[in-house]
Amino acid sequence: MTDINKSMTEENNMDGYEKIEQYNEEKITSLSEHYKSVISDLGEDITREGLEKTPERVAKAMQYLTHGYDLNPAEIIKSAMFTESHHQMVIVKDIEVYSMCEHHMLPFFGKAHVAYIPNGKIVGLSKIPRVVDAFARRLQVQERLTDQIKDCINDTLKPMGVAVVIEAQHMCMQMRGIQKQNSVTTTSSFVGAFEKDSTRKEFISLISNKLG
């Protein structure tokens, strides 16, 4: 680790995938100066007590919220791939999603449901939420995010099929603009076996209903 990249929290080495939250001090300094100008342009006094350290706090928050640019989702999958003869659907549902809309840089958040049908290889279950997070922690649109998750799993794991559904609420619709508080946006992306109507319906049924 260089002097510029300093670990801000303790390392997390669970599941064989090392996660280190880092802040680039040069970027923090540069971003802080920009946020000082933004806050001043909004009519606030950047020198008052409550705002004095806000530019640095926001700079760190934004660097964390976009740390997905520093992650390689394919390598996350490759770190826990195992040979297995299972050929039935594997679903990880209700994965929390937090991302930033690239149009207004306001949050959107919700849940992702991801399924794949193995073709000789399976992946450690925790890696699927990590892949979701690696793509979500970037400036995004929900449509592209859905496709990126599907394509990464399909290209890396090479299963018989992949399905991804994301349901999210967008602050750019709820806090500004049309201001519809209860609107939910749903996007889906399917490839391989999930392009068959029967397989897709089974997936939708399983993520829509509680088991047991």
C-alpha positions as CSV (number, residue, x, y, z in Angstrom):
1,M,0.0,0.0,0.0
2,T,1.4,3.4,-1.0
3,D,1.3,6.6,1.2
4,I,-1.5,7.9,-1.0
5,N,-3.8,4.9,-0.5
6,K,-4.3,4.5,3.3
7,S,-6.6,1.9,4.7
8,M,-9.4,3.7,6.5
9,T,-11.0,0.6,8.0
10,E,-9.8,-2.8,9.1
11,E,-9.2,-5.4,6.4
12,N,-12.0,-7.9,5.7
13,N,-10.6,-11.2,4.4
14,M,-13.7,-13.3,4.5
15,D,-14.4,-16.0,1.9
16,G,-10.9,-15.7,0.5
17,Y,-11.7,-12.3,-1.1
18,E,-9.8,-9.4,0.5
19,K,-11.8,-6.2,0.8
20,I,-10.0,-3.1,1.9
21,E,-11.7,0.3,2.1
22,Q,-9.2,2.9,1.0
23,Y,-9.2,6.6,0.3
24,N,-6.9,8.2,-2.1
25,E,-5.6,11.3,-0.3
26,E,-4.9,13.2,-3.5
27,K,-8.4,12.7,-4.8
28,I,-9.9,13.6,-1.4
29,T,-8.0,16.9,-1.5
30,S,-9.1,17.7,-5.1
31,L,-12.7,16.7,-4.5
32,S,-12.8,18.7,-1.3
33,E,-11.8,21.9,-3.1
34,H,-14.6,21.3,-5.6
35,Y,-17.2,20.7,-2.9
36,K,-16.1,23.9,-1.2
37,S,-17.0,25.8,-4.4
38,V,-20.3,23.9,-4.8
39,I,-21.4,24.7,-1.2
40,S,-20.4,28.4,-1.5
41,D,-22.2,28.6,-4.9
42,L,-25.3,27.3,-3.1
43,G,-25.2,30.4,-0.9
44,E,-23.8,28.8,2.3
45,D,-20.9,29.9,4.5
46,I,-18.2,27.3,4.1
47,T,-16.4,28.6,7.2
48,R,-19.2,28.1,9.7
49,E,-18.8,25.3,12.2
50,G,-21.3,22.8,10.7
51,L,-19.9,23.0,7.2
52,E,-16.2,23.5,7.9
53,K,-15.3,19.8,7.4
54,T,-18.2,18.9,5.1
55,P,-16.3,19.1,1.8
56,E,-13.8,16.4,3.1
57,R,-16.7,14.3,4.4
58,V,-18.5,14.5,1.1
59,A,-15.4,13.7,-0.8
60,K,-14.8,10.6,1.2
61,A,-18.4,9.5,1.0
62,M,-18.4,9.9,-2.8
63,Q,-15.1,8.0,-3.1
64,Y,-16.6,5.2,-1.1
65,L,-19.9,5.2,-3.0
66,T,-18.1,4.8,-6.3
67,H,-15.4,2.4,-5.1
68,G,-16.7,-0.2,-7.6
69,Y,-14.4,1.3,-10.2
70,D,-11.5,-0.2,-8.3
71,L,-13.0,-3.7,-8.2
72,N,-12.8,-6.5,-10.9
73,P,-16.1,-8.4,-10.8
74,A,-14.8,-11.2,-13.0
75,E,-11.9,-11.8,-10.5
76,I,-14.4,-11.9,-7.7
77,I,-16.2,-14.8,-9.4
78,K,-12.9,-16.6,-10.3
79,S,-11.7,-16.5,-6.7
80,A,-14.4,-19.1,-5.7
81,M,-15.3,-21.3,-8.7
82,F,-15.7,-25.0,-8.0
83,T,-16.4,-28.0,-10.2
84,E,-19.8,-29.4,-9.4
85,S,-22.3,-31.6,-11.4
86,H,-25.4,-29.7,-10.1
87,H,-27.6,-28.6,-13.1
88,Q,-30.6,-27.0,-11.4
89,M,-31.3,-23.4,-10.9
90,V,-29.3,-21.5,-8.2
91,I,-30.9,-18.3,-7.0
92,V,-29.7,-15.6,-4.6
93,K,-32.5,-13.2,-4.1
94,D,-33.2,-10.0,-2.1
95,I,-29.6,-8.7,-2.5
96,E,-29.5,-5.1,-1.3
97,V,-28.5,-2.7,-4.0
98,Y,-27.2,0.9,-3.4
99,S,-26.1,2.9,-6.3
100,M,-25.9,6.4,-7.7
101,C,-27.9,7.6,-10.7
102,E,-25.4,9.0,-13.3
103,H,-27.9,11.6,-14.5
104,H,-28.4,13.5,-11.2
105,M,-25.9,11.8,-8.9
106,L,-28.7,10.9,-6.5
107,P,-29.1,7.5,-5.0
108,F,-31.2,4.6,-6.1
109,F,-31.7,1.6,-4.0
110,G,-33.6,-1.7,-3.8
111,K,-33.1,-5.4,-4.3
112,A,-31.5,-7.6,-6.9
113,H,-32.4,-11.2,-7.7
114,V,-29.8,-13.3,-9.5
115,A,-30.1,-16.9,-10.8
116,Y,-27.9,-19.1,-12.9
117,I,-28.0,-22.7,-14.0
118,P,-24.6,-24.4,-13.6
119,N,-22.8,-26.0,-16.5
120,G,-20.0,-27.9,-14.6
121,K,-19.0,-25.0,-12.4
122,I,-20.6,-23.2,-9.4
123,V,-19.5,-20.1,-7.6
124,G,-19.4,-19.4,-3.9
125,L,-22.8,-17.8,-3.0
126,S,-21.3,-14.7,-1.3
127,K,-19.6,-13.8,-4.6
128,I,-22.8,-13.0,-6.3
129,P,-23.7,-10.2,-4.0
130,R,-20.1,-9.0,-4.2
131,V,-20.5,-8.8,-8.0
132,V,-23.7,-6.9,-7.7
133,D,-22.0,-4.4,-5.3
134,A,-18.9,-4.0,-7.6
135,F,-21.1,-2.8,-10.4
136,A,-23.6,-0.9,-8.2
137,R,-20.9,1.2,-6.5
138,R,-20.4,3.3,-9.7
139,L,-22.3,6.0,-11.4
140,Q,-25.0,3.9,-13.0
141,V,-28.3,3.6,-14.7
142,Q,-30.4,0.6,-13.5
143,E,-30.8,-0.8,-17.0
144,R,-27.0,-1.0,-17.6
145,L,-26.4,-2.3,-14.1
146,T,-28.8,-5.2,-14.7
147,D,-27.0,-6.2,-17.9
148,Q,-23.5,-5.9,-16.5
149,I,-24.3,-8.3,-13.6
150,K,-25.8,-10.8,-16.1
151,D,-22.9,-10.5,-18.6
152,C,-20.2,-10.8,-16.0
153,I,-21.6,-14.0,-14.5
154,N,-22.4,-15.4,-18.0
155,D,-18.9,-14.6,-19.4
156,T,-16.9,-15.7,-16.4
157,L,-18.8,-18.7,-15.0
158,K,-20.2,-19.9,-18.4
159,P,-23.4,-21.4,-17.0
160,M,-26.3,-22.7,-19.1
161,G,-28.2,-19.4,-18.3
162,V,-28.3,-16.3,-16.2
163,A,-31.2,-14.2,-15.0
164,V,-31.1,-10.9,-13.2
165,V,-34.0,-8.8,-11.9
166,I,-33.6,-5.5,-10.1
167,E,-36.3,-3.6,-8.3
168,A,-35.3,-0.1,-7.1
169,Q,-36.5,3.3,-6.0
170,H,-34.9,6.4,-7.4
171,M,-34.4,9.5,-5.4
172,C,-34.3,11.5,-8.7
173,M,-38.0,10.6,-9.1
174,Q,-39.0,10.9,-5.4
175,M,-37.0,14.0,-4.2
176,R,-37.2,16.1,-7.4
177,G,-38.8,16.1,-10.8
178,I,-42.1,14.2,-10.8
179,Q,-41.9,13.4,-7.1
180,K,-43.7,10.1,-7.1
181,Q,-43.0,8.7,-3.7
182,N,-44.1,5.1,-4.2
183,S,-42.7,4.4,-7.7
184,V,-40.6,1.3,-8.2
185,T,-38.6,0.6,-11.3
186,T,-38.1,-3.0,-12.3
187,T,-35.5,-4.2,-14.9
188,S,-34.7,-7.7,-16.0
189,S,-32.0,-9.4,-18.2
190,F,-31.9,-13.0,-19.3
191,V,-29.6,-15.1,-21.3
192,G,-29.3,-18.8,-22.3
193,A,-31.8,-21.2,-20.7
194,F,-33.7,-18.3,-19.1
195,E,-34.7,-17.1,-22.5
196,K,-37.1,-20.1,-22.5
197,D,-40.5,-19.0,-21.3
198,S,-40.9,-22.0,-18.9
199,T,-37.5,-21.4,-17.2
200,R,-38.1,-17.7,-16.9
201,K,-41.5,-18.2,-15.4
202,E,-40.0,-20.6,-12.8
203,F,-37.4,-18.0,-11.8
204,I,-40.0,-15.2,-11.5
205,S,-42.3,-17.5,-9.5
206,L,-39.4,-18.4,-7.1
207,I,-38.3,-14.8,-6.4
208,S,-41.9,-13.7,-6.0
209,N,-43.0,-16.2,-3.4
210,K,-41.8,-17.1,0.1
211,L,-40.7,-20.6,0.4
212,G,-41.7,-22.9,3.3
